[in-house]
């Protein structure tokens, strides 16, 4: 029988923020990808536009990306304990009027206050399941709050604690670039709404959940569908039943890994680089394509390598390597299994005591799992502590601020999607909801 450690010990062990500060002080071994991770995220709100320290710090942020105003000093200078107590008090006052959602990749100091924890789609469903709440505080990133707004009632306010919490992957595919791609594909394939003898149109657009509401609206208007990392195979099957090809954006790796596992040759998956004519491919290559992959990626999952997997196997005989399907194809191929964040969580929950896991996904989830399941040995494939830059922009100080503003009768940082975008975006989401995957089975099976 495994005796669970005290909750306070679990929280301390799960805290990536605490680990980063200890490393910065030289009080702990280890390495971070940026010393600026030890600073409060508000220190970057007034600086140059950027994603902030962490995995996306080298990515170029689009002009006009949302900025966060100054966080009041009381929240910047408060201790972790004080912020914890203020959040508890605000939630107690608000009661069922508010629901707090926390993505798996959030820092643990935020997660401990979440009413629901999960991936982006699970949390959007959680928001939909609380129609009586006046406010939904979404501790995640911008596209997730947009999706919650799409699926919640119009009277409900969806709040993003820090408006600077965007997503570099989502930003890699903007509506104008995708529209331009669509026009160029029409020059190759002809009328994109004209079906062939089998009733299939030349190309079906598929956007990953990790995209803006505008892109969800684009696929809704053009006969397309949204997918998540857990139902990508089912969605591609839906798309292939209706189209000769698929345009998949913004994450090339999820598209490639999923289609490859379905038997699509890599040679029939050309990359579309929006900065090049015809995306950098020839007309013949596009004619032969089954899946056209957008030139986008997740900077968190691009950090994982085959060499890291080889080292894990060398140092931990019998280790199970599980990675997210946003990882590059060679990494997915070298792993024992690949799946969504929910798949990773369930695999660890189902494993016999004494199992060893090397996980290729965001460090906040990995460190939390290691703390919550001490009967296993769980570690991140990447030895360098490098959280998602934008998830890390949400700090408990921002959560305390938006909740106390609600107590005072003020709604700040509300995220709304215009009706002309929301209607077709909801259509794309409804198609996804109708394309149900078979019941997930947690097993160590190679491939995405």
ZADO-557387 format. One record per residue (C-alpha): residue in three letters; x negated, y, z negated. Coordinates in pm, 1 decimal, padded with zeros to 6 digits. Each point is the difference from the previous one (the first is absolute). Layout:
<rs>
+-----+----------+----------+----------+
|   r |     east |    north |       up |
+-----+----------+----------+----------+
| Ala |        X |        Y |        Z |
...
+-----+----------+----------+----------+
</rs>
This chain:
<rs>
+-----+----------+----------+----------+
|   r |     east |    north |       up |
+-----+----------+----------+----------+
| Unk |  00000.0 |  00000.0 |  00000.0 |
| Unk | -00135.1 |  00341.9 |  00097.7 |
| Unk |  00043.4 |  00270.8 | -00260.7 |
| Unk |  00074.3 |  00335.1 |  00161.0 |
| Unk | -00212.5 |  00293.2 | -00119.6 |
| Unk |  00171.0 |  00293.8 | -00174.2 |
| Unk |  00183.8 |  00234.8 |  00235.9 |
| Unk | -00238.3 |  00284.9 | -00082.4 |
| Unk | -00296.1 | -00214.4 |  00106.3 |
| Unk |  00174.7 | -00095.1 |  00324.5 |
| Unk |  00070.0 |  00365.3 |  00080.2 |
| Unk | -00360.1 |  00098.2 | -00071.1 |
| Unk | -00137.4 | -00283.0 |  00214.4 |
| Unk |  00243.9 |  00081.8 |  00280.7 |
| Unk | -00091.8 |  00369.4 |  00014.8 |
| Unk | -00212.3 |  00079.6 |  00305.8 |
| Unk | -00005.6 |  00361.9 | -00115.5 |
| Unk | -00164.9 | -00109.0 | -00326.2 |
| Unk | -00251.9 | -00214.1 |  00191.4 |
| Unk | -00088.9 |  00291.8 |  00227.4 |
| Unk | -00054.1 |  00235.6 | -00291.8 |
| Unk | -00218.8 | -00252.2 | -00180.7 |
| Unk | -00211.4 | -00050.6 |  00312.6 |
| Unk | -00028.9 |  00377.6 |  00046.8 |
| Unk | -00125.8 |  00037.9 | -00358.3 |
| Unk | -00250.1 | -00282.3 |  00039.3 |
| Unk |  00182.7 | -00190.4 | -00273.9 |
| Unk |  00080.1 | -00291.9 |  00229.8 |
| Unk | -00162.2 | -00181.6 |  00287.6 |
| Unk |  00142.7 |  00008.1 |  00346.0 |
| Unk |  00021.4 |  00246.6 |  00283.9 |
| Unk |  00264.7 |  00229.1 |  00145.4 |
| Unk |  00021.4 |  00129.4 |  00355.7 |
| Unk |  00012.6 |  00361.2 | -00122.4 |
| Unk | -00091.2 |  00172.0 | -00327.4 |
| Unk |  00294.1 |  00237.0 |  00058.5 |
| Unk |  00240.5 | -00283.2 | -00084.7 |
| Unk | -00065.1 |  00083.3 | -00365.7 |
| Unk |  00157.6 |  00345.2 |  00045.1 |
| Unk |  00367.2 |  00079.5 | -00038.3 |
| Unk |  00177.4 | -00002.7 |  00338.6 |
| Unk |  00122.8 |  00356.5 | -00060.3 |
| Unk | -00356.5 |  00114.9 |  00059.9 |
| Unk |  00052.3 | -00082.8 |  00368.1 |
| Unk |  00344.7 |  00158.2 |  00039.4 |
| Unk | -00136.9 |  00350.5 |  00059.7 |
| Unk | -00311.5 | -00106.0 |  00190.7 |
| Unk | -00049.0 | -00078.4 |  00368.5 |
| Unk |  00272.6 | -00213.8 |  00153.2 |
| Unk | -00089.8 | -00367.0 | -00026.1 |
| Unk |  00109.1 | -00334.8 | -00135.9 |
| Unk | -00224.1 |  00027.6 | -00304.3 |
| Unk | -00268.8 | -00231.4 | -00138.8 |
| Unk |  00041.1 | -00371.7 |  00055.4 |
| Unk |  00035.5 | -00227.2 |  00299.7 |
| Unk |  00144.2 |  00262.3 |  00238.5 |
| Unk | -00236.4 |  00285.4 | -00086.3 |
| Unk | -00169.6 | -00026.6 |  00340.3 |
| Unk |  00325.2 |  00000.0 |  00198.5 |
| Unk |  00104.5 |  00317.4 |  00179.6 |
| Unk |  00325.9 |  00140.7 | -00136.7 |
| Unk |  00241.9 |  00154.6 |  00253.0 |
| Unk |  00049.6 |  00376.3 | -00001.5 |
| Unk |  00309.2 |  00097.9 | -00193.2 |
| Unk |  00005.0 | -00301.7 | -00230.1 |
| Unk |  00195.0 |  00060.7 | -00323.5 |
| Unk | -00190.4 |  00175.9 | -00277.9 |
| Unk |  00070.1 | -00011.2 | -00372.2 |
| Unk |  00031.7 |  00323.8 | -00192.2 |
| Unk | -00184.2 |  00059.3 | -00324.0 |
| Unk |  00090.3 | -00235.2 | -00282.9 |
| Unk |  00071.8 |  00205.3 | -00316.5 |
| Unk | -00295.8 |  00011.7 | -00237.0 |
| Unk |  00186.3 | -00176.5 | -00281.1 |
| Unk |  00004.3 | -00318.4 |  00207.3 |
| Unk | -00358.9 |  00036.5 |  00119.2 |
| Unk | -00142.2 |  00033.3 | -00350.5 |
| Unk |  00222.7 | -00246.8 | -00186.1 |
| Unk | -00152.5 | -00325.5 | -00120.4 |
| Unk |  00110.2 | -00335.2 |  00137.6 |
| Unk |  00179.7 | -00072.1 | -00328.7 |
| Unk |  00185.8 |  00331.9 |  00007.8 |
| Unk |  00110.4 | -00049.8 |  00360.7 |
| Unk |  00113.8 | -00352.4 | -00085.9 |
| Unk |  00218.8 |  00130.5 | -00282.0 |
| Unk |  00140.7 |  00286.0 |  00209.4 |
| Unk |  00097.8 | -00239.1 |  00279.3 |
| Unk |  00171.4 | -00233.6 | -00247.5 |
| Unk |  00189.3 |  00291.8 | -00155.0 |
| Unk |  00111.4 |  00137.9 |  00338.0 |
| Unk |  00117.0 | -00341.0 |  00118.0 |
| Unk |  00191.5 | -00052.1 | -00323.6 |
| Unk |  00174.7 |  00335.2 |  00046.9 |
| Unk |  00083.7 | -00065.3 |  00363.8 |
| Unk |  00110.1 | -00359.6 | -00051.0 |
| Unk |  00173.6 | -00155.8 |  00301.0 |
| Unk | -00003.1 |  00332.9 |  00184.1 |
| Unk | -00351.6 | -00079.7 |  00123.8 |
| Unk | -00176.9 | -00309.8 |  00129.7 |
| Unk | -00380.5 | -00013.6 |  00027.9 |
| Unk | -00148.7 | -00220.3 |  00273.0 |
| Unk | -00367.7 | -00101.8 | -00004.9 |
| Unk | -00189.5 | -00152.8 |  00290.9 |
| Unk | -00237.5 | -00289.5 | -00074.0 |
| Unk | -00295.5 |  00226.9 |  00089.7 |
| Unk |  00077.2 |  00270.7 | -00256.0 |
| Unk | -00231.2 |  00058.2 | -00294.6 |
| Unk |  00107.3 | -00200.9 | -00302.7 |
| Unk |  00073.0 |  00309.5 | -00209.8 |
| Unk |  00283.8 |  00070.6 |  00244.5 |
| Unk |  00114.3 | -00360.5 |  00048.4 |
| Unk |  00069.7 | -00046.3 | -00370.8 |
| Unk |  00279.3 |  00260.1 |  00033.8 |
| Unk |  00156.3 | -00145.3 |  00316.0 |
| Unk |  00348.6 | -00149.4 | -00017.5 |
| Unk | -00083.2 | -00205.4 |  00308.9 |
| Unk | -00339.8 | -00107.1 |  00138.2 |
| Unk | -00053.2 | -00145.0 |  00345.9 |
| Unk | -00103.3 |  00061.4 |  00359.3 |
| Unk |  00148.1 |  00277.9 |  00212.0 |
| Unk |  00294.1 | -00201.8 |  00127.3 |
| Unk |  00086.1 | -00152.9 | -00338.2 |
| Unk |  00000.8 |  00346.8 | -00153.2 |
| Unk |  00216.5 |  00144.3 |  00276.9 |
| Unk |  00249.6 | -00279.1 | -00072.4 |
| Unk | -00026.6 |  00077.0 | -00372.1 |
| Unk |  00089.1 |  00360.7 |  00077.7 |
| Unk |  00297.5 | -00118.2 |  00205.1 |
| Unk |  00106.8 | -00216.5 | -00293.9 |
| Unk |  00028.1 |  00298.4 | -00236.7 |
| Unk |  00275.2 |  00209.0 |  00165.5 |
| Unk |  00100.1 |  00160.9 | -00329.6 |
| Unk | -00340.6 |  00154.3 | -00070.0 |
| Unk | -00012.1 |  00372.9 |  00067.9 |
| Unk | -00373.4 | -00004.2 |  00071.9 |
| Unk | -00245.7 | -00259.3 |  00132.5 |
| Unk | -00359.9 |  00074.0 | -00096.5 |
| Unk | -00213.7 | -00191.1 |  00249.0 |
| Unk | -00355.6 | -00056.7 | -00121.8 |
| Unk | -00151.3 | -00096.2 |  00332.3 |
| Unk | -00076.5 |  00188.3 |  00321.2 |
| Unk |  00196.0 |  00226.5 |  00233.6 |
| Unk |  00137.0 | -00253.0 |  00249.6 |
| Unk |  00132.4 | -00211.4 | -00288.9 |
| Unk |  00192.2 |  00293.6 | -00143.7 |
| Unk |  00141.7 |  00069.8 |  00346.5 |
| Unk |  00121.1 | -00360.4 |  00027.3 |
| Unk |  00162.0 |  00024.5 | -00343.0 |
| Unk |  00178.0 |  00316.3 |  00116.1 |
| Unk |  00122.5 | -00184.2 |  00311.0 |
| Unk |  00145.9 | -00284.8 | -00207.0 |
| Unk |  00136.3 |  00196.0 | -00296.8 |
| Unk |  00317.7 |  00205.1 | -00029.0 |
| Unk | -00011.1 |  00360.6 |  00132.3 |
| Unk |  00069.2 |  00140.6 | -00347.8 |
| Unk | -00303.1 | -00175.2 | -00148.9 |
| Unk | -00325.0 |  00196.9 | -00019.5 |
| Unk | -00311.8 | -00195.8 |  00096.3 |
| Unk | -00306.4 |  00152.0 | -00166.2 |
| Unk | -00368.8 | -00055.8 |  00083.0 |
| Unk | -00203.7 |  00109.1 | -00306.3 |
| Unk | -00291.6 |  00123.9 |  00213.4 |
| Unk |  00078.3 |  00123.2 |  00351.4 |
| Unk | -00363.2 | -00060.1 |  00101.4 |
| Unk |  00051.3 | -00374.6 | -00036.0 |
| Unk |  00017.3 | -00078.6 |  00371.2 |
| Unk | -00137.8 | -00299.8 |  00189.9 |
| Unk | -00288.7 |  00017.3 |  00244.7 |
| Unk |  00120.2 | -00309.9 |  00187.6 |
| Unk |  00349.1 |  00145.1 |  00045.0 |
| Unk | -00156.8 |  00324.1 |  00121.7 |
| Unk | -00194.2 | -00184.7 |  00273.1 |
| Unk |  00317.7 | -00029.9 |  00208.1 |
| Unk |  00193.0 |  00325.5 |  00040.4 |
| Unk |  00323.4 |  00040.3 |  00194.4 |
| Unk | -00144.8 |  00207.1 |  00284.6 |
| Unk | -00281.5 | -00251.9 |  00063.0 |
| Unk |  00243.6 | -00291.8 | -00001.0 |
| Unk |  00238.2 |  00185.3 |  00235.2 |
| Unk | -00293.2 |  00062.1 |  00236.0 |
| Unk | -00092.0 | -00369.2 | -00016.6 |
| Unk |  00361.3 | -00093.1 |  00078.1 |
| Unk | -00002.5 |  00223.6 |  00306.5 |
| Unk | -00323.0 | -00152.2 |  00128.3 |
| Unk |  00137.3 | -00351.0 | -00051.9 |
| Unk |  00303.7 |  00097.1 |  00207.1 |
| Unk | -00235.6 |  00088.0 |  00284.9 |
| Unk | -00137.0 | -00356.0 | -00016.9 |
| Unk |  00314.9 | -00201.3 | -00073.0 |
| Unk |  00271.2 |  00216.5 |  00155.8 |
| Unk |  00329.7 |  00071.2 | -00176.7 |
| Unk | -00061.8 | -00115.1 | -00358.2 |
| Unk |  00372.7 | -00049.1 | -00056.9 |
| Unk |  00044.4 | -00227.2 |  00302.9 |
| Unk |  00014.8 | -00372.4 | -00094.1 |
| Unk | -00141.0 | -00278.9 |  00215.8 |
| Unk |  00188.5 | -00310.7 |  00115.9 |
| Unk | -00030.8 | -00144.8 | -00351.9 |
| Unk |  00147.4 |  00312.6 | -00157.0 |
| Unk | -00328.8 |  00123.2 | -00141.9 |
| Unk | -00116.4 |  00360.6 |  00037.2 |
| Unk | -00366.3 |  00073.4 |  00089.3 |
| Unk | -00107.8 |  00094.5 | -00353.1 |
| Unk |  00147.6 |  00018.1 | -00351.9 |
| Unk | -00149.2 |  00249.8 | -00249.0 |
| Unk | -00071.2 | -00136.3 | -00349.0 |
| Unk | -00117.0 |  00225.0 | -00279.6 |
| Unk | -00142.4 | -00115.6 | -00330.3 |
| Unk |  00177.1 |  00123.6 | -00310.4 |
| Unk | -00318.3 |  00203.8 | -00059.6 |
| Unk |  00105.2 |  00271.8 |  00242.8 |
| Unk |  00185.0 |  00329.2 | -00006.7 |
| Unk |  00377.0 |  00028.1 |  00016.4 |
| Unk | -00050.2 |  00169.1 |  00338.9 |
| Unk | -00157.2 | -00318.2 |  00139.6 |
| Unk |  00270.1 | -00216.3 | -00152.3 |
| Unk |  00241.4 |  00230.8 |  00180.1 |
| Unk | -00193.0 | -00045.4 |  00325.6 |
| Unk |  00030.0 | -00379.3 | -00011.1 |
| Unk |  00365.6 |  00026.6 | -00097.9 |
| Unk |  00071.9 |  00213.7 |  00307.6 |
| Unk | -00192.5 | -00235.1 |  00229.1 |
| Unk |  00140.1 | -00337.8 | -00096.6 |
| Unk | -00276.0 | -00078.4 | -00248.5 |
| Unk | -00032.5 | -00117.2 | -00357.3 |
| Unk | -00198.1 |  00050.5 | -00322.7 |
| Unk | -00208.3 | -00274.0 | -00162.2 |
| Unk | -00172.8 | -00060.6 | -00331.5 |
| Unk | -00308.7 | -00208.7 | -00067.9 |
| Unk |  00223.6 | -00279.2 | -00131.7 |
| Unk |  00240.9 | -00021.2 |  00294.9 |
| Unk | -00226.1 |  00101.0 |  00292.1 |
| Unk |  00021.2 | -00346.9 |  00160.0 |
| Unk |  00380.7 | -00001.0 | -00012.2 |
| Unk |  00012.2 |  00351.1 |  00143.9 |
| Unk | -00237.5 | -00088.5 |  00285.5 |
| Unk |  00216.3 | -00303.1 |  00080.9 |
| Unk |  00300.6 |  00235.9 |  00011.0 |
| Unk | -00189.0 |  00237.2 |  00229.6 |
| Unk | -00128.0 | -00273.0 |  00235.5 |
| Unk |  00357.8 | -00121.5 |  00037.0 |
| Unk |  00097.3 |  00342.6 |  00133.1 |
| Unk | -00314.7 |  00123.7 |  00171.3 |
| Unk | -00279.3 | -00126.8 |  00220.4 |
| Unk | -00254.6 |  00181.2 | -00214.7 |
| Unk | -00031.7 |  00178.3 | -00332.2 |
| Unk | -00152.0 |  00339.9 | -00075.5 |
| Unk | -00113.5 | -00037.0 | -00362.4 |
| Unk | -00103.5 |  00295.7 | -00216.2 |
| Unk | -00166.1 |  00139.8 | -00201.2 |
| Unk | -00207.0 | -00288.8 | -00144.4 |
| Unk | -00190.4 | -00198.0 |  00261.0 |
| Unk | -00111.6 | -00267.6 | -00247.5 |
| Unk |  00344.1 | -00104.8 | -00123.3 |
| Unk |  00118.1 | -00017.0 |  00360.8 |
| Unk | -00301.2 | -00199.5 |  00120.4 |
| Unk | -00006.9 | -00242.2 | -00293.3 |
| Unk |  00373.2 | -00069.6 |  00019.8 |
| Unk |  00013.7 | -00043.7 |  00377.6 |
| Unk | -00313.7 | -00217.2 |  00001.5 |
| Unk |  00157.3 | -00232.9 | -00258.6 |
| Unk |  00301.1 | -00024.0 |  00233.0 |
| Unk | -00221.5 | -00118.3 |  00285.8 |
| Unk | -00046.1 |  00325.8 |  00191.8 |
| Unk | -00354.3 |  00006.2 |  00147.4 |
| Unk | -00216.1 |  00286.5 | -00119.2 |
| Unk | -00070.5 |  00079.0 |  00365.8 |
| Unk |  00367.0 |  00090.4 |  00041.6 |
| Unk | -00010.4 |  00252.8 | -00282.2 |
| Unk | -00166.0 |  00314.9 |  00140.5 |
| Unk | -00063.6 |  00298.3 | -00225.5 |
| Unk |  00172.5 |  00330.8 |  00067.0 |
| Unk | -00226.7 |  00293.4 | -00082.9 |
| Unk |  00218.4 |  00314.1 |  00027.1 |
| Unk | -00304.0 |  00210.0 |  00090.3 |
| Unk | -00060.4 | -00193.5 |  00324.4 |
| Unk |  00199.6 | -00031.0 |  00325.3 |
| Unk |  00215.7 | -00313.8 | -00012.2 |
| Unk | -00132.9 | -00046.5 | -00352.2 |
| Unk | -00338.0 | -00107.8 |  00135.8 |
| Unk |  00135.6 | -00301.4 |  00190.0 |
| Unk |  00055.0 | -00065.8 |  00370.3 |
| Unk |  00342.3 | -00032.5 |  00158.8 |
| Unk | -00072.0 | -00369.7 |  00060.0 |
| Unk | -00085.6 | -00057.3 | -00367.1 |
| Unk |  00323.5 |  00168.9 | -00104.9 |
| Unk |  00201.9 | -00204.9 |  00251.2 |
| Unk | -00144.2 | -00318.6 | -00153.3 |
| Unk |  00047.2 |  00119.2 | -00360.2 |
| Unk |  00227.2 | -00169.2 | -00253.1 |
| Unk | -00076.1 |  00236.4 | -00288.8 |
| Unk | -00137.5 |  00351.8 |  00040.8 |
| Unk | -00174.7 |  00095.9 | -00323.9 |
| Unk | -00025.7 |  00360.6 | -00117.6 |
| Unk | -00344.8 |  00118.3 | -00102.5 |
| Unk |  00084.0 |  00031.5 | -00371.0 |
| Unk | -00118.9 | -00168.5 | -00318.0 |
| Unk |  00011.0 |  00003.3 | -00380.0 |
| Unk | -00321.2 |  00136.3 | -00148.0 |
| Unk |  00050.5 | -00207.8 | -00315.7 |
| Unk |  00016.9 | -00331.0 |  00185.5 |
| Unk | -00267.0 |  00088.4 |  00253.4 |
| Unk | -00252.1 | -00011.0 | -00285.5 |
| Unk |  00022.9 | -00379.7 | -00030.5 |
| Unk | -00251.9 | -00211.7 |  00191.4 |
| Unk | -00083.8 | -00359.3 |  00087.8 |
| Unk | -00328.9 |  00040.3 | -00189.3 |
| Unk |  00195.7 |  00082.4 | -00316.7 |
| Unk |  00198.8 | -00321.1 |  00043.6 |
| Unk | -00317.8 | -00202.8 |  00053.2 |
| Unk | -00149.9 |  00147.3 | -00318.0 |
| Unk |  00316.4 | -00077.9 | -00198.8 |
| Unk | -00009.5 | -00362.4 |  00114.7 |
| Unk | -00369.1 | -00029.0 | -00083.1 |
| Unk |  00035.7 |  00143.1 | -00349.7 |
| Unk |  00336.4 | -00159.9 | -00083.9 |
| Unk |  00033.4 | -00354.2 |  00138.9 |
| Unk |  00367.2 | -00085.6 |  00047.3 |
| Unk |  00108.1 |  00363.8 |  00020.5 |
| Unk |  00323.5 |  00074.6 |  00186.7 |
| Unk | -00040.1 |  00301.4 |  00226.6 |
| Unk |  00324.1 |  00187.4 |  00070.0 |
| Unk |  00001.4 |  00316.6 |  00207.0 |
| Unk |  00259.0 |  00243.8 |  00128.3 |
| Unk |  00085.1 | -00028.0 |  00373.4 |
| Unk | -00107.5 |  00363.4 |  00045.7 |
| Unk | -00357.4 | -00133.4 | -00023.4 |
| Unk | -00199.9 | -00044.0 |  00323.7 |
| Unk |  00059.5 | -00328.4 |  00185.1 |
| Unk | -00339.3 | -00161.5 | -00086.1 |
| Unk |  00074.2 |  00057.9 | -00370.9 |
| Unk |  00348.3 | -00152.5 |  00026.5 |
| Unk | -00142.6 | -00295.4 |  00194.4 |
| Unk | -00267.3 | -00059.6 | -00266.8 |
| Unk |  00245.7 |  00017.9 | -00292.1 |
| Unk |  00203.5 | -00287.3 | -00140.3 |
| Unk |  00323.7 |  00194.9 |  00029.9 |
| Unk |  00128.5 |  00340.9 |  00103.2 |
| Unk |  00320.8 |  00163.2 | -00106.3 |
| Unk |  00176.4 |  00304.8 | -00133.1 |
| Unk | -00058.1 |  00140.7 | -00346.6 |
| Unk |  00306.0 | -00189.8 | -00120.5 |
| Unk | -00142.9 | -00320.7 |  00150.9 |
| Unk | -00326.9 |  00057.1 | -00188.8 |
| Unk |  00180.9 |  00059.7 | -00329.4 |
| Unk |  00214.5 | -00312.7 |  00039.1 |
| Unk | -00299.5 | -00215.8 |  00098.4 |
| Unk | -00175.3 |  00094.5 | -00323.6 |
| Unk |  00315.5 | -00049.4 | -00206.5 |
| Unk |  00044.1 | -00351.8 |  00141.8 |
| Unk | -00362.4 | -00113.1 | -00037.4 |
| Unk | -00105.0 | -00248.5 | -00270.6 |
| Unk | -00196.6 |  00144.8 | -00292.0 |
| Unk | -00371.9 |  00024.3 |  00064.2 |
| Unk |  00031.7 |  00099.2 |  00367.0 |
| Unk | -00247.9 |  00241.5 |  00153.0 |
| Unk |  00110.9 |  00263.6 |  00250.1 |
| Unk | -00189.4 |  00250.1 |  00212.5 |
| Unk |  00253.1 |  00254.6 |  00121.1 |
| Unk | -00029.5 |  00233.1 |  00297.3 |
| Unk |  00238.3 |  00284.0 | -00075.6 |
| Unk |  00013.7 |  00327.1 | -00194.4 |
| Unk | -00193.0 | -00001.3 | -00328.8 |
| Unk |  00283.0 |  00123.8 | -00225.3 |
| Unk |  00208.5 | -00308.0 |  00077.3 |
| Unk | -00297.8 | -00236.3 | -00024.4 |
| Unk | -00119.1 |  00135.5 | -00335.8 |
| Unk |  00355.5 | -00005.5 | -00137.9 |
| Unk |  00044.1 | -00363.9 |  00104.1 |
| Unk | -00332.5 | -00090.4 | -00162.4 |
| Unk |  00115.9 |  00161.4 | -00325.8 |
| Unk |  00349.2 | -00151.2 |  00004.8 |
| Unk | -00113.6 | -00355.6 |  00087.5 |
| Unk | -00303.4 | -00064.1 | -00222.7 |
| Unk |  00041.4 | -00376.2 |  00051.5 |
| Unk | -00144.6 |  00055.5 |  00349.0 |
| Unk | -00320.2 |  00156.1 |  00128.6 |
| Unk |  00109.7 |  00278.3 |  00234.9 |
| Unk | -00227.7 |  00251.8 |  00168.0 |
| Unk | -00001.7 |  00236.3 |  00295.9 |
| Unk | -00200.3 | -00105.0 |  00306.4 |
| Unk | -00149.5 |  00349.2 |  00022.3 |
| Unk | -00230.1 |  00055.5 | -00299.9 |
| Unk |  00015.5 |  00379.4 |  00044.7 |
| Unk |  00294.3 |  00161.5 | -00181.5 |
| Unk |  00173.8 |  00197.3 |  00274.3 |
| Unk |  00375.0 |  00049.8 | -00047.1 |
| Unk |  00244.9 |  00123.2 |  00261.6 |
| Unk | -00072.1 |  00373.1 |  00021.7 |
| Unk |  00362.7 |  00101.6 |  00031.4 |
| Unk |  00158.3 | -00237.5 | -00250.4 |
| Unk | -00258.6 |  00134.1 | -00244.1 |
| Unk |  00133.7 |  00353.9 |  00048.9 |
| Unk |  00293.3 | -00102.4 | -00223.6 |
| Unk | -00104.9 |  00051.6 | -00362.2 |
| Unk |  00206.8 | -00029.4 | -00315.0 |
| Unk | -00029.6 |  00379.5 | -00032.4 |
| Unk |  00207.1 |  00044.6 |  00317.1 |
| Unk |  00249.5 | -00260.7 | -00118.0 |
| Unk |  00044.1 |  00181.3 | -00332.7 |
| Unk |  00044.9 |  00330.3 |  00186.1 |
| Unk |  00273.1 | -00114.5 |  00242.3 |
| Unk |  00188.4 | -00180.2 | -00278.9 |
| Unk | -00009.0 |  00297.8 | -00235.2 |
| Unk |  00113.7 |  00223.3 |  00285.9 |
| Unk |  00300.1 | -00231.2 |  00040.9 |
| Unk |  00070.7 |  00030.2 | -00373.0 |
| Unk |  00001.7 |  00377.2 |  00049.9 |
| Unk |  00244.6 | -00035.1 |  00289.3 |
| Unk | -00250.9 |  00065.9 |  00278.7 |
| Unk | -00082.1 | -00231.1 |  00292.3 |
| Unk | -00355.2 |  00039.3 |  00131.5 |
| Unk | -00183.8 | -00177.6 |  00284.3 |
| Unk |  00318.7 | -00130.8 |  00158.1 |
| Unk | -00049.5 | -00204.5 |  00319.0 |
| Unk |  00276.5 |  00023.0 |  00261.0 |
| Unk |  00027.2 | -00139.9 |  00351.7 |
| Unk |  00202.8 |  00210.6 |  00250.8 |
| Unk |  00316.5 | -00165.0 |  00131.8 |
| Unk | -00118.0 | -00003.4 |  00362.9 |
| Unk | -00298.1 | -00211.7 | -00112.3 |
| Unk |  00175.8 | -00192.4 | -00275.6 |
| Unk |  00279.7 | -00150.4 |  00212.5 |
| Unk | -00220.8 | -00184.9 |  00254.1 |
| Unk | -00254.4 | -00084.5 | -00273.4 |
| Unk |  00274.2 | -00169.2 | -00202.6 |
| Unk |  00098.0 | -00194.9 |  00311.3 |
| Unk | -00355.7 | -00134.6 |  00031.4 |
| Unk |  00001.0 | -00092.1 | -00369.5 |
| Unk |  00339.2 | -00171.6 |  00032.6 |
| Unk | -00136.9 | -00213.2 |  00284.3 |
| Unk | -00287.1 | -00099.6 | -00227.1 |
| Unk |  00237.3 | -00089.0 | -00284.4 |
| Unk |  00199.8 | -00219.7 |  00236.6 |
| Unk | -00314.9 | -00183.8 |  00119.0 |
| Unk | -00047.4 | -00209.6 | -00311.8 |
| Unk | -00313.2 | -00215.8 | -00034.1 |
| Unk |  00026.0 | -00356.3 | -00132.4 |
| Unk | -00048.9 | -00039.5 | -00374.5 |
| Unk | -00360.3 |  00077.4 | -00085.3 |
| Unk | -00209.1 | -00291.6 | -00118.6 |
| Unk | -00306.7 |  00078.4 | -00209.1 |
| Unk | -00275.9 | -00221.5 |  00133.8 |
| Unk | -00362.0 |  00031.8 |  00102.6 |
| Unk |  00048.8 | -00017.6 |  00374.9 |
| Unk | -00256.1 |  00150.0 |  00229.2 |
| Unk |  00115.8 |  00292.1 |  00213.2 |
| Unk |  00233.2 |  00296.0 | -00031.1 |
+-----+----------+----------+----------+
</rs>
